[in-house]
Amino acid sequence: MEYKEQLKRRGVPRKEMMTRVARFSKLKGFDGGLPDSRMPGCERTLFNVIGFQPPKGEGDGMQSPVGAQASRMAAIKISEGFNLGYCKALPGKGPMLHNHDTNETFIAMTGTWRASWVNEKGRLEHVDLKPLDLISFPAGASRRFMNVTKGPKNRESVLMFVIGGDAPRAEFTSESMAAIAKAGVLDAAPARARAKSAAGAARTAARPAAARRRSK
């Protein structure tokens, strides 16, 4: 019996495929846009490679896992059910405890990364990941990660993260937010990004209809 394909297929032009290529050396990283971005010990650079978009309900402690600015600057702008990015940080650096509404999987690319989570008894546990090791967190698990690579303190390491959904949401724990507020270093970038987007939309709406048609 002759085999019959069931999945739809199509030829993809090279021009289209090249919009789906991201060179690590050319990625633009962002070091702000999350509540703890200015917290001592949490400094890191996030790269939005595939898909991340601003989530619904952004603000008031809710934001994209990559932050307000990076979520608007995906290198590969697609919405196909998952997102991928990189984190680059020095030893001893990493985010505070936070939560996601979808799965998050970490893959160590270089160096050693400590992935921690809160267990069912409210205690913090962790595993250390060597290059190509990974851990997959379910939605709802409070987690954090930190570069624990031994060696030069000025050498950054890279962690890859794959997060489910088209516009996933992240929220820092109340304890993390309290510590950030106490330190007086809360990053207000999400509010600024929302204000900028709203201002842009208002300017577009105020333009004459003919001008808007010419710009399309």
Secondary structure, DSSP 8 states (H G I E B T S, - for coil): ------S------HHHHHTT---GGG--EE--SSTTTTSTT---EEEEEE-----TT-BTTEE-TT-TTGGG--SB---SSEEEEEEEE-TT----SEEESS-EEEEE-SS-EEEEEE-TTS-EEEEEE-TT-EEEE-TT--EEEEE---S-TT--EEEEEEEESSS--EEE-HHHHHHHHHHT----HHHHHHHHHHHHHHHHHHS-HHHHHHH-
